[in-house]
Amino acid sequence: MGKNNALLDEATINAAVAGESWAVDKVVEHYSDEINRLCTIEKKQPNGSIKKIVDEDMRQAITMKLIESLSSFDAE
């Protein structure tokens, strides 16, 4: 999860489901570490070493899917 393991509060979740931009931003930030972890790939460098990088296209796709999913979340 995000910067800490605390759960998001109910008011933030309800506001995010309602489309409030501040709340959507808070949800995305909460899951940013996990999204980055899922999108980390190993890329071979010219010298033969392996470098771990975050695949930006994949990160954007997962973030957009999270945002799109908020509107169908049943908060009740």
mmCIF file of the N, C-alpha and C atoms, coordinates in Angstrom:
data_MODEL
# 
_entry.id   MODEL 
# 
loop_
_atom_site.group_PDB 
_atom_site.id 
_atom_site.type_symbol 
_atom_site.label_atom_id 
_atom_site.label_alt_id 
_atom_site.label_comp_id 
_atom_site.label_asym_id 
_atom_site.label_entity_id 
_atom_site.label_seq_id 
_atom_site.pdbx_PDB_ins_code 
_atom_site.Cartn_x 
_atom_site.Cartn_y 
_atom_site.Cartn_z 
_atom_site.occupancy 
_atom_site.B_iso_or_equiv 
_atom_site.pdbx_formal_charge 
_atom_site.auth_seq_id 
_atom_site.auth_comp_id 
_atom_site.auth_asym_id 
_atom_site.auth_atom_id 
_atom_site.pdbx_PDB_model_num 
ATOM 1   N N  . MET A 1 1  ? 0.834   -1.186 0.000   1.00 0.00 ? 1  MET A N  1 
ATOM 2   C CA . MET A 1 1  ? 0.000   0.000  0.000   1.00 0.00 ? 1  MET A CA 1 
ATOM 3   C C  . MET A 1 1  ? 0.870   1.236  0.000   1.00 0.00 ? 1  MET A C  1 
ATOM 4   N N  . GLY A 1 2  ? 0.280   2.387  0.161   1.00 0.00 ? 2  GLY A N  1 
ATOM 5   C CA . GLY A 1 2  ? 0.969   3.664  0.072   1.00 0.00 ? 2  GLY A CA 1 
ATOM 6   C C  . GLY A 1 2  ? 2.039   3.854  1.117   1.00 0.00 ? 2  GLY A C  1 
ATOM 7   N N  . LYS A 1 3  ? 2.228   5.064  1.521   1.00 0.00 ? 3  LYS A N  1 
ATOM 8   C CA . LYS A 1 3  ? 3.320   5.430  2.413   1.00 0.00 ? 3  LYS A CA 1 
ATOM 9   C C  . LYS A 1 3  ? 3.218   4.775  3.781   1.00 0.00 ? 3  LYS A C  1 
ATOM 10  N N  . ASN A 1 4  ? 2.033   4.350  4.160   1.00 0.00 ? 4  ASN A N  1 
ATOM 11  C CA . ASN A 1 4  ? 1.882   3.607  5.412   1.00 0.00 ? 4  ASN A CA 1 
ATOM 12  C C  . ASN A 1 4  ? 0.824   2.536  5.199   1.00 0.00 ? 4  ASN A C  1 
ATOM 13  N N  . ASN A 1 5  ? 0.643   1.704  6.192   1.00 0.00 ? 5  ASN A N  1 
ATOM 14  C CA . ASN A 1 5  ? -0.300  0.593  6.054   1.00 0.00 ? 5  ASN A CA 1 
ATOM 15  C C  . ASN A 1 5  ? -1.703  0.944  6.535   1.00 0.00 ? 5  ASN A C  1 
ATOM 16  N N  . ALA A 1 6  ? -1.938  2.190  6.916   1.00 0.00 ? 6  ALA A N  1 
ATOM 17  C CA . ALA A 1 6  ? -3.248  2.595  7.399   1.00 0.00 ? 6  ALA A CA 1 
ATOM 18  C C  . ALA A 1 6  ? -4.269  2.525  6.264   1.00 0.00 ? 6  ALA A C  1 
ATOM 19  N N  . LEU A 1 7  ? -5.475  2.189  6.602   1.00 0.00 ? 7  LEU A N  1 
ATOM 20  C CA . LEU A 1 7  ? -6.551  2.150  5.621   1.00 0.00 ? 7  LEU A CA 1 
ATOM 21  C C  . LEU A 1 7  ? -7.043  3.562  5.343   1.00 0.00 ? 7  LEU A C  1 
ATOM 22  N N  . LEU A 1 8  ? -7.594  3.764  4.184   1.00 0.00 ? 8  LEU A N  1 
ATOM 23  C CA . LEU A 1 8  ? -8.213  5.043  3.879   1.00 0.00 ? 8  LEU A CA 1 
ATOM 24  C C  . LEU A 1 8  ? -9.500  5.170  4.687   1.00 0.00 ? 8  LEU A C  1 
ATOM 25  N N  . ASP A 1 9  ? -9.796  6.382  5.120   1.00 0.00 ? 9  ASP A N  1 
ATOM 26  C CA . ASP A 1 9  ? -11.006 6.583  5.912   1.00 0.00 ? 9  ASP A CA 1 
ATOM 27  C C  . ASP A 1 9  ? -12.239 6.549  5.015   1.00 0.00 ? 9  ASP A C  1 
ATOM 28  N N  . GLU A 1 10 ? -13.369 6.255  5.623   1.00 0.00 ? 10 GLU A N  1 
ATOM 29  C CA . GLU A 1 10 ? -14.624 6.084  4.888   1.00 0.00 ? 10 GLU A CA 1 
ATOM 30  C C  . GLU A 1 10 ? -15.022 7.344  4.124   1.00 0.00 ? 10 GLU A C  1 
ATOM 31  N N  . ALA A 1 11 ? -14.803 8.509  4.723   1.00 0.00 ? 11 ALA A N  1 
ATOM 32  C CA . ALA A 1 11 ? -15.168 9.762  4.055   1.00 0.00 ? 11 ALA A CA 1 
ATOM 33  C C  . ALA A 1 11 ? -14.372 9.945  2.764   1.00 0.00 ? 11 ALA A C  1 
ATOM 34  N N  . THR A 1 12 ? -13.097 9.598  2.795   1.00 0.00 ? 12 THR A N  1 
ATOM 35  C CA . THR A 1 12 ? -12.264 9.710  1.598   1.00 0.00 ? 12 THR A CA 1 
ATOM 36  C C  . THR A 1 12 ? -12.725 8.737  0.527   1.00 0.00 ? 12 THR A C  1 
ATOM 37  N N  . ILE A 1 13 ? -13.022 7.517  0.927   1.00 0.00 ? 13 ILE A N  1 
ATOM 38  C CA . ILE A 1 13 ? -13.495 6.511  -0.031  1.00 0.00 ? 13 ILE A CA 1 
ATOM 39  C C  . ILE A 1 13 ? -14.802 6.964  -0.674  1.00 0.00 ? 13 ILE A C  1 
ATOM 40  N N  . ASN A 1 14 ? -15.743 7.410  0.141   1.00 0.00 ? 14 ASN A N  1 
ATOM 41  C CA . ASN A 1 14 ? -17.031 7.872  -0.391  1.00 0.00 ? 14 ASN A CA 1 
ATOM 42  C C  . ASN A 1 14 ? -16.855 9.063  -1.332  1.00 0.00 ? 14 ASN A C  1 
ATOM 43  N N  . ALA A 1 15 ? -15.962 9.980  -0.977  1.00 0.00 ? 15 ALA A N  1 
ATOM 44  C CA . ALA A 1 15 ? -15.705 11.148 -1.828  1.00 0.00 ? 15 ALA A CA 1 
ATOM 45  C C  . ALA A 1 15 ? -15.050 10.722 -3.144  1.00 0.00 ? 15 ALA A C  1 
ATOM 46  N N  . ALA A 1 16 ? -14.148 9.750  -3.091  1.00 0.00 ? 16 ALA A N  1 
ATOM 47  C CA . ALA A 1 16 ? -13.494 9.257  -4.309  1.00 0.00 ? 16 ALA A CA 1 
ATOM 48  C C  . ALA A 1 16 ? -14.507 8.579  -5.226  1.00 0.00 ? 16 ALA A C  1 
ATOM 49  N N  . VAL A 1 17 ? -15.400 7.789  -4.647  1.00 0.00 ? 17 VAL A N  1 
ATOM 50  C CA . VAL A 1 17 ? -16.450 7.122  -5.431  1.00 0.00 ? 17 VAL A CA 1 
ATOM 51  C C  . VAL A 1 17 ? -17.360 8.165  -6.075  1.00 0.00 ? 17 VAL A C  1 
ATOM 52  N N  . ALA A 1 18 ? -17.566 9.282  -5.377  1.00 0.00 ? 18 ALA A N  1 
ATOM 53  C CA . ALA A 1 18 ? -18.405 10.361 -5.907  1.00 0.00 ? 18 ALA A CA 1 
ATOM 54  C C  . ALA A 1 18 ? -17.656 11.213 -6.938  1.00 0.00 ? 18 ALA A C  1 
ATOM 55  N N  . GLY A 1 19 ? -16.354 10.965 -7.098  1.00 0.00 ? 19 GLY A N  1 
ATOM 56  C CA . GLY A 1 19 ? -15.585 11.675 -8.112  1.00 0.00 ? 19 GLY A CA 1 
ATOM 57  C C  . GLY A 1 19 ? -14.864 12.923 -7.645  1.00 0.00 ? 19 GLY A C  1 
ATOM 58  N N  . GLU A 1 20 ? -14.812 13.136 -6.341  1.00 0.00 ? 20 GLU A N  1 
ATOM 59  C CA . GLU A 1 20 ? -14.096 14.303 -5.809  1.00 0.00 ? 20 GLU A CA 1 
ATOM 60  C C  . GLU A 1 20 ? -12.604 14.154 -6.117  1.00 0.00 ? 20 GLU A C  1 
ATOM 61  N N  . SER A 1 21 ? -12.041 15.126 -6.828  1.00 0.00 ? 21 SER A N  1 
ATOM 62  C CA . SER A 1 21 ? -10.659 14.997 -7.302  1.00 0.00 ? 21 SER A CA 1 
ATOM 63  C C  . SER A 1 21 ? -9.646  14.870 -6.169  1.00 0.00 ? 21 SER A C  1 
ATOM 64  N N  . TRP A 1 22 ? -9.841  15.591 -5.058  1.00 0.00 ? 22 TRP A N  1 
ATOM 65  C CA . TRP A 1 22 ? -8.899  15.498 -3.944  1.00 0.00 ? 22 TRP A CA 1 
ATOM 66  C C  . TRP A 1 22 ? -8.876  14.074 -3.387  1.00 0.00 ? 22 TRP A C  1 
ATOM 67  N N  . ALA A 1 23 ? -10.041 13.431 -3.349  1.00 0.00 ? 23 ALA A N  1 
ATOM 68  C CA . ALA A 1 23 ? -10.138 12.081 -2.796  1.00 0.00 ? 23 ALA A CA 1 
ATOM 69  C C  . ALA A 1 23 ? -9.564  11.051 -3.767  1.00 0.00 ? 23 ALA A C  1 
ATOM 70  N N  . VAL A 1 24 ? -9.824  11.233 -5.051  1.00 0.00 ? 24 VAL A N  1 
ATOM 71  C CA . VAL A 1 24 ? -9.251  10.335 -6.056  1.00 0.00 ? 24 VAL A CA 1 
ATOM 72  C C  . VAL A 1 24 ? -7.726  10.413 -5.978  1.00 0.00 ? 24 VAL A C  1 
ATOM 73  N N  . ASP A 1 25 ? -7.196  11.620 -5.873  1.00 0.00 ? 25 ASP A N  1 
ATOM 74  C CA . ASP A 1 25 ? -5.740  11.793 -5.738  1.00 0.00 ? 25 ASP A CA 1 
ATOM 75  C C  . ASP A 1 25 ? -5.212  11.074 -4.505  1.00 0.00 ? 25 ASP A C  1 
ATOM 76  N N  . LYS A 1 26 ? -5.963  11.141 -3.409  1.00 0.00 ? 26 LYS A N  1 
ATOM 77  C CA . LYS A 1 26 ? -5.543  10.492 -2.163  1.00 0.00 ? 26 LYS A CA 1 
ATOM 78  C C  . LYS A 1 26 ? -5.539  8.964  -2.317  1.00 0.00 ? 26 LYS A C  1 
ATOM 79  N N  . VAL A 1 27 ? -6.524  8.417  -3.013  1.00 0.00 ? 27 VAL A N  1 
ATOM 80  C CA . VAL A 1 27 ? -6.585  6.970  -3.257  1.00 0.00 ? 27 VAL A CA 1 
ATOM 81  C C  . VAL A 1 27 ? -5.395  6.539  -4.124  1.00 0.00 ? 27 VAL A C  1 
ATOM 82  N N  . VAL A 1 28 ? -5.144  7.286  -5.195  1.00 0.00 ? 28 VAL A N  1 
ATOM 83  C CA . VAL A 1 28 ? -4.021  6.953  -6.077  1.00 0.00 ? 28 VAL A CA 1 
ATOM 84  C C  . VAL A 1 28 ? -2.708  7.010  -5.294  1.00 0.00 ? 28 VAL A C  1 
ATOM 85  N N  . GLU A 1 29 ? -2.531  8.044  -4.485  1.00 0.00 ? 29 GLU A N  1 
ATOM 86  C CA . GLU A 1 29 ? -1.305  8.164  -3.680  1.00 0.00 ? 29 GLU A CA 1 
ATOM 87  C C  . GLU A 1 29 ? -1.186  7.005  -2.688  1.00 0.00 ? 29 GLU A C  1 
ATOM 88  N N  . HIS A 1 30 ? -2.304  6.609  -2.112  1.00 0.00 ? 30 HIS A N  1 
ATOM 89  C CA . HIS A 1 30 ? -2.304  5.513  -1.144  1.00 0.00 ? 30 HIS A CA 1 
ATOM 90  C C  . HIS A 1 30 ? -1.761  4.221  -1.765  1.00 0.00 ? 30 HIS A C  1 
ATOM 91  N N  . TYR A 1 31 ? -2.102  3.991  -3.020  1.00 0.00 ? 31 TYR A N  1 
ATOM 92  C CA . TYR A 1 31 ? -1.684  2.762  -3.696  1.00 0.00 ? 31 TYR A CA 1 
ATOM 93  C C  . TYR A 1 31 ? -0.466  2.935  -4.597  1.00 0.00 ? 31 TYR A C  1 
ATOM 94  N N  . SER A 1 32 ? 0.155   4.100  -4.594  1.00 0.00 ? 32 SER A N  1 
ATOM 95  C CA . SER A 1 32 ? 1.258   4.376  -5.520  1.00 0.00 ? 32 SER A CA 1 
ATOM 96  C C  . SER A 1 32 ? 2.449   3.433  -5.340  1.00 0.00 ? 32 SER A C  1 
ATOM 97  N N  . ASP A 1 33 ? 2.819   3.117  -4.118  1.00 0.00 ? 33 ASP A N  1 
ATOM 98  C CA . ASP A 1 33 ? 3.948   2.199  -3.910  1.00 0.00 ? 33 ASP A CA 1 
ATOM 99  C C  . ASP A 1 33 ? 3.653   0.814  -4.479  1.00 0.00 ? 33 ASP A C  1 
ATOM 100 N N  . GLU A 1 34 ? 2.443   0.331  -4.264  1.00 0.00 ? 34 GLU A N  1 
ATOM 101 C CA . GLU A 1 34 ? 2.064   -0.988 -4.770  1.00 0.00 ? 34 GLU A CA 1 
ATOM 102 C C  . GLU A 1 34 ? 1.991   -0.976 -6.292  1.00 0.00 ? 34 GLU A C  1 
ATOM 103 N N  . ILE A 1 35 ? 1.459   0.084  -6.866  1.00 0.00 ? 35 ILE A N  1 
ATOM 104 C CA . ILE A 1 35 ? 1.393   0.194  -8.317  1.00 0.00 ? 35 ILE A CA 1 
ATOM 105 C C  . ILE A 1 35 ? 2.809   0.200  -8.893  1.00 0.00 ? 35 ILE A C  1 
ATOM 106 N N  . ASN A 1 36 ? 3.691   0.982  -8.295  1.00 0.00 ? 36 ASN A N  1 
ATOM 107 C CA . ASN A 1 36 ? 5.078   1.020  -8.766  1.00 0.00 ? 36 ASN A CA 1 
ATOM 108 C C  . ASN A 1 36 ? 5.743   -0.343 -8.643  1.00 0.00 ? 36 ASN A C  1 
ATOM 109 N N  . ARG A 1 37 ? 5.478   -1.059 -7.571  1.00 0.00 ? 37 ARG A N  1 
ATOM 110 C CA . ARG A 1 37 ? 6.059   -2.388 -7.381  1.00 0.00 ? 37 ARG A CA 1 
ATOM 111 C C  . ARG A 1 37 ? 5.583   -3.323 -8.491  1.00 0.00 ? 37 ARG A C  1 
ATOM 112 N N  . LEU A 1 38 ? 4.289   -3.268 -8.788  1.00 0.00 ? 38 LEU A N  1 
ATOM 113 C CA . LEU A 1 38 ? 3.731   -4.138 -9.823  1.00 0.00 ? 38 LEU A CA 1 
ATOM 114 C C  . LEU A 1 38 ? 4.258   -3.793 -11.217 1.00 0.00 ? 38 LEU A C  1 
ATOM 115 N N  . CYS A 1 39 ? 4.658   -2.555 -11.419 1.00 0.00 ? 39 CYS A N  1 
ATOM 116 C CA . CYS A 1 39 ? 5.096   -2.096 -12.733 1.00 0.00 ? 39 CYS A CA 1 
ATOM 117 C C  . CYS A 1 39 ? 6.611   -2.079 -12.891 1.00 0.00 ? 39 CYS A C  1 
ATOM 118 N N  . THR A 1 40 ? 7.321   -2.593 -11.921 1.00 0.00 ? 40 THR A N  1 
ATOM 119 C CA . THR A 1 40 ? 8.780   -2.616 -12.001 1.00 0.00 ? 40 THR A CA 1 
ATOM 120 C C  . THR A 1 40 ? 9.232   -3.781 -12.876 1.00 0.00 ? 40 THR A C  1 
ATOM 121 N N  . ILE A 1 41 ? 10.063  -3.433 -13.842 1.00 0.00 ? 41 ILE A N  1 
ATOM 122 C CA . ILE A 1 41 ? 10.599  -4.440 -14.755 1.00 0.00 ? 41 ILE A CA 1 
ATOM 123 C C  . ILE A 1 41 ? 12.124  -4.384 -14.707 1.00 0.00 ? 41 ILE A C  1 
ATOM 124 N N  . GLU A 1 42 ? 12.747  -5.446 -15.192 1.00 0.00 ? 42 GLU A N  1 
ATOM 125 C CA . GLU A 1 42 ? 14.197  -5.478 -15.290 1.00 0.00 ? 42 GLU A CA 1 
ATOM 126 C C  . GLU A 1 42 ? 14.575  -5.204 -16.738 1.00 0.00 ? 42 GLU A C  1 
ATOM 127 N N  . LYS A 1 43 ? 15.464  -4.246 -16.928 1.00 0.00 ? 43 LYS A N  1 
ATOM 128 C CA . LYS A 1 43 ? 15.891  -3.868 -18.273 1.00 0.00 ? 43 LYS A CA 1 
ATOM 129 C C  . LYS A 1 43 ? 17.398  -4.067 -18.380 1.00 0.00 ? 43 LYS A C  1 
ATOM 130 N N  . LYS A 1 44 ? 17.801  -4.795 -19.412 1.00 0.00 ? 44 LYS A N  1 
ATOM 131 C CA . LYS A 1 44 ? 19.214  -5.053 -19.624 1.00 0.00 ? 44 LYS A CA 1 
ATOM 132 C C  . LYS A 1 44 ? 19.886  -3.794 -20.168 1.00 0.00 ? 44 LYS A C  1 
ATOM 133 N N  . GLN A 1 45 ? 20.977  -3.410 -19.555 1.00 0.00 ? 45 GLN A N  1 
ATOM 134 C CA . GLN A 1 45 ? 21.743  -2.243 -19.956 1.00 0.00 ? 45 GLN A CA 1 
ATOM 135 C C  . GLN A 1 45 ? 22.785  -2.627 -21.002 1.00 0.00 ? 45 GLN A C  1 
ATOM 136 N N  . PRO A 1 46 ? 23.294  -1.651 -21.749 1.00 0.00 ? 46 PRO A N  1 
ATOM 137 C CA . PRO A 1 46 ? 24.305  -1.942 -22.778 1.00 0.00 ? 46 PRO A CA 1 
ATOM 138 C C  . PRO A 1 46 ? 25.544  -2.667 -22.242 1.00 0.00 ? 46 PRO A C  1 
ATOM 139 N N  . ASN A 1 47 ? 25.892  -2.433 -20.983 1.00 0.00 ? 47 ASN A N  1 
ATOM 140 C CA . ASN A 1 47 ? 27.069  -3.087 -20.406 1.00 0.00 ? 47 ASN A CA 1 
ATOM 141 C C  . ASN A 1 47 ? 26.760  -4.489 -19.867 1.00 0.00 ? 47 ASN A C  1 
ATOM 142 N N  . GLY A 1 48 ? 25.512  -4.937 -20.053 1.00 0.00 ? 48 GLY A N  1 
ATOM 143 C CA . GLY A 1 48 ? 25.125  -6.276 -19.622 1.00 0.00 ? 48 GLY A CA 1 
ATOM 144 C C  . GLY A 1 48 ? 24.490  -6.334 -18.249 1.00 0.00 ? 48 GLY A C  1 
ATOM 145 N N  . SER A 1 49 ? 24.557  -5.244 -17.498 1.00 0.00 ? 49 SER A N  1 
ATOM 146 C CA . SER A 1 49 ? 23.941  -5.234 -16.170 1.00 0.00 ? 49 SER A CA 1 
ATOM 147 C C  . SER A 1 49 ? 22.423  -5.115 -16.302 1.00 0.00 ? 49 SER A C  1 
ATOM 148 N N  . ILE A 1 50 ? 21.745  -5.413 -15.232 1.00 0.00 ? 50 ILE A N  1 
ATOM 149 C CA . ILE A 1 50 ? 20.287  -5.338 -15.186 1.00 0.00 ? 50 ILE A CA 1 
ATOM 150 C C  . ILE A 1 50 ? 19.895  -4.173 -14.284 1.00 0.00 ? 50 ILE A C  1 
ATOM 151 N N  . LYS A 1 51 ? 18.990  -3.350 -14.788 1.00 0.00 ? 51 LYS A N  1 
ATOM 152 C CA . LYS A 1 51 ? 18.499  -2.199 -14.022 1.00 0.00 ? 51 LYS A CA 1 
ATOM 153 C C  . LYS A 1 51 ? 16.999  -2.352 -13.858 1.00 0.00 ? 51 LYS A C  1 
ATOM 154 N N  . LYS A 1 52 ? 16.518  -2.158 -12.636 1.00 0.00 ? 52 LYS A N  1 
ATOM 155 C CA . LYS A 1 52 ? 15.080  -2.194 -12.379 1.00 0.00 ? 52 LYS A CA 1 
ATOM 156 C C  . LYS A 1 52 ? 14.518  -0.795 -12.596 1.00 0.00 ? 52 LYS A C  1 
ATOM 157 N N  . ILE A 1 53 ? 13.460  -0.731 -13.414 1.00 0.00 ? 53 ILE A N  1 
ATOM 158 C CA . ILE A 1 53 ? 12.801  0.547  -13.681 1.00 0.00 ? 53 ILE A CA 1 
ATOM 159 C C  . ILE A 1 53 ? 11.290  0.352  -13.617 1.00 0.00 ? 53 ILE A C  1 
ATOM 160 N N  . VAL A 1 54 ? 10.589  1.450  -13.377 1.00 0.00 ? 54 VAL A N  1 
ATOM 161 C CA . VAL A 1 54 ? 9.130   1.430  -13.400 1.00 0.00 ? 54 VAL A CA 1 
ATOM 162 C C  . VAL A 1 54 ? 8.698   1.675  -14.840 1.00 0.00 ? 54 VAL A C  1 
ATOM 163 N N  . ASP A 1 55 ? 7.920   0.744  -15.387 1.00 0.00 ? 55 ASP A N  1 
ATOM 164 C CA . ASP A 1 55 ? 7.373   0.892  -16.737 1.00 0.00 ? 55 ASP A CA 1 
ATOM 165 C C  . ASP A 1 55 ? 6.261   1.937  -16.660 1.00 0.00 ? 55 ASP A C  1 
ATOM 166 N N  . GLU A 1 56 ? 6.543   3.113  -17.191 1.00 0.00 ? 56 GLU A N  1 
ATOM 167 C CA . GLU A 1 56 ? 5.626   4.249  -17.066 1.00 0.00 ? 56 GLU A CA 1 
ATOM 168 C C  . GLU A 1 56 ? 4.290   3.992  -17.752 1.00 0.00 ? 56 GLU A C  1 
ATOM 169 N N  . ASP A 1 57 ? 4.300   3.344  -18.916 1.00 0.00 ? 57 ASP A N  1 
ATOM 170 C CA . ASP A 1 57 ? 3.042   3.038  -19.612 1.00 0.00 ? 57 ASP A CA 1 
ATOM 171 C C  . ASP A 1 57 ? 2.167   2.109  -18.777 1.00 0.00 ? 57 ASP A C  1 
ATOM 172 N N  . MET A 1 58 ? 2.791   1.102  -18.188 1.00 0.00 ? 58 MET A N  1 
ATOM 173 C CA . MET A 1 58 ? 2.050   0.159  -17.348 1.00 0.00 ? 58 MET A CA 1 
ATOM 174 C C  . MET A 1 58 ? 1.514   0.866  -16.096 1.00 0.00 ? 58 MET A C  1 
ATOM 175 N N  . ARG A 1 59 ? 2.336   1.747  -15.511 1.00 0.00 ? 59 ARG A N  1 
ATOM 176 C CA . ARG A 1 59 ? 1.921   2.476  -14.302 1.00 0.00 ? 59 ARG A CA 1 
ATOM 177 C C  . ARG A 1 59 ? 0.715   3.352  -14.619 1.00 0.00 ? 59 ARG A C  1 
ATOM 178 N N  . GLN A 1 60 ? 0.761   4.034  -15.753 1.00 0.00 ? 60 GLN A N  1 
ATOM 179 C CA . GLN A 1 60 ? -0.357  4.885  -16.150 1.00 0.00 ? 60 GLN A CA 1 
ATOM 180 C C  . GLN A 1 60 ? -1.626  4.062  -16.404 1.00 0.00 ? 60 GLN A C  1 
ATOM 181 N N  . ALA A 1 61 ? -1.466  2.911  -17.043 1.00 0.00 ? 61 ALA A N  1 
ATOM 182 C CA . ALA A 1 61 ? -2.624  2.058  -17.338 1.00 0.00 ? 61 ALA A CA 1 
ATOM 183 C C  . ALA A 1 61 ? -3.277  1.550  -16.052 1.00 0.00 ? 61 ALA A C  1 
ATOM 184 N N  . ILE A 1 62 ? -2.466  1.108  -15.101 1.00 0.00 ? 62 ILE A N  1 
ATOM 185 C CA . ILE A 1 62 ? -3.015  0.606  -13.835 1.00 0.00 ? 62 ILE A CA 1 
ATOM 186 C C  . ILE A 1 62 ? -3.656  1.741  -13.049 1.00 0.00 ? 62 ILE A C  1 
ATOM 187 N N  . THR A 1 63 ? -3.019  2.899  -13.040 1.00 0.00 ? 63 THR A N  1 
ATOM 188 C CA . THR A 1 63 ? -3.579  4.052  -12.329 1.00 0.00 ? 63 THR A CA 1 
ATOM 189 C C  . THR A 1 63 ? -4.924  4.450  -12.928 1.00 0.00 ? 63 THR A C  1 
ATOM 190 N N  . MET A 1 64 ? -5.013  4.471  -14.263 1.00 0.00 ? 64 MET A N  1 
ATOM 191 C CA . MET A 1 64 ? -6.278  4.817  -14.913 1.00 0.00 ? 64 MET A CA 1 
ATOM 192 C C  . MET A 1 64 ? -7.354  3.778  -14.609 1.00 0.00 ? 64 MET A C  1 
ATOM 193 N N  . LYS A 1 65 ? -6.981  2.511  -14.583 1.00 0.00 ? 65 LYS A N  1 
ATOM 194 C CA . LYS A 1 65 ? -7.945  1.448  -14.261 1.00 0.00 ? 65 LYS A CA 1 
ATOM 195 C C  . LYS A 1 65 ? -8.457  1.621  -12.830 1.00 0.00 ? 65 LYS A C  1 
ATOM 196 N N  . LEU A 1 66 ? -7.565  1.972  -11.906 1.00 0.00 ? 66 LEU A N  1 
ATOM 197 C CA . LEU A 1 66 ? -7.975  2.223  -10.524 1.00 0.00 ? 66 LEU A CA 1 
ATOM 198 C C  . LEU A 1 66 ? -8.973  3.373  -10.475 1.00 0.00 ? 66 LEU A C  1 
ATOM 199 N N  . ILE A 1 67 ? -8.664  4.460  -11.155 1.00 0.00 ? 67 ILE A N  1 
ATOM 200 C CA . ILE A 1 67 ? -9.552  5.616  -11.159 1.00 0.00 ? 67 ILE A CA 1 
ATOM 201 C C  . ILE A 1 67 ? -10.905 5.265  -11.777 1.00 0.00 ? 67 ILE A C  1 
ATOM 202 N N  . GLU A 1 68 ? -10.883 4.557  -12.897 1.00 0.00 ? 68 GLU A N  1 
ATOM 203 C CA . GLU A 1 68 ? -12.138 4.141  -13.552 1.00 0.00 ? 68 GLU A CA 1 
ATOM 204 C C  . GLU A 1 68 ? -12.965 3.227  -12.653 1.00 0.00 ? 68 GLU A C  1 
ATOM 205 N N  . SER A 1 69 ? -12.302 2.389  -11.889 1.00 0.00 ? 69 SER A N  1 
ATOM 206 C CA . SER A 1 69 ? -12.996 1.433  -11.025 1.00 0.00 ? 69 SER A CA 1 
ATOM 207 C C  . SER A 1 69 ? -13.684 2.102  -9.841  1.00 0.00 ? 69 SER A C  1 
ATOM 208 N N  . LEU A 1 70 ? -13.216 3.265  -9.464  1.00 0.00 ? 70 LEU A N  1 
ATOM 209 C CA . LEU A 1 70 ? -13.798 3.940  -8.301  1.00 0.00 ? 70 LEU A CA 1 
ATOM 210 C C  . LEU A 1 70 ? -15.289 4.210  -8.494  1.00 0.00 ? 70 LEU A C  1 
ATOM 211 N N  . SER A 1 71 ? -15.683 4.583  -9.700  1.00 0.00 ? 71 SER A N  1 
ATOM 212 C CA . SER A 1 71 ? -17.088 4.940  -9.928  1.00 0.00 ? 71 SER A CA 1 
ATOM 213 C C  . SER A 1 71 ? -18.030 3.741  -9.796  1.00 0.00 ? 71 SER A C  1 
ATOM 214 N N  . SER A 1 72 ? -17.509 2.529  -9.941  1.00 0.00 ? 72 SER A N  1 
ATOM 215 C CA . SER A 1 72 ? -18.367 1.349  -9.816  1.00 0.00 ? 72 SER A CA 1 
ATOM 216 C C  . SER A 1 72 ? -18.224 0.667  -8.466  1.00 0.00 ? 72 SER A C  1 
ATOM 217 N N  . PHE A 1 73 ? -17.430 1.247  -7.573  1.00 0.00 ? 73 PHE A N  1 
ATOM 218 C CA . PHE A 1 73 ? -17.226 0.669  -6.249  1.00 0.00 ? 73 PHE A CA 1 
ATOM 219 C C  . PHE A 1 73 ? -18.471 0.861  -5.407  1.00 0.00 ? 73 PHE A C  1 
ATOM 220 N N  . ASP A 1 74 ? -18.912 -0.198 -4.762  1.00 0.00 ? 74 ASP A N  1 
ATOM 221 C CA . ASP A 1 74 ? -20.081 -0.124 -3.885  1.00 0.00 ? 74 ASP A CA 1 
ATOM 222 C C  . ASP A 1 74 ? -19.591 0.126  -2.471  1.00 0.00 ? 74 ASP A C  1 
ATOM 223 N N  . ALA A 1 75 ? -19.682 1.379  -2.037  1.00 0.00 ? 75 ALA A N  1 
ATOM 224 C CA . ALA A 1 75 ? -19.155 1.772  -0.730  1.00 0.00 ? 75 ALA A CA 1 
ATOM 225 C C  . ALA A 1 75 ? -20.108 1.443  0.405   1.00 0.00 ? 75 ALA A C  1 
ATOM 226 N N  . GLU A 1 76 ? -21.226 0.844  0.098   1.00 0.00 ? 76 GLU A N  1 
ATOM 227 C CA . GLU A 1 76 ? -22.204 0.570  1.171   1.00 0.00 ? 76 GLU A CA 1 
ATOM 228 C C  . GLU A 1 76 ? -22.166 -0.853 1.628   1.00 0.00 ? 76 GLU A C  1 
# 
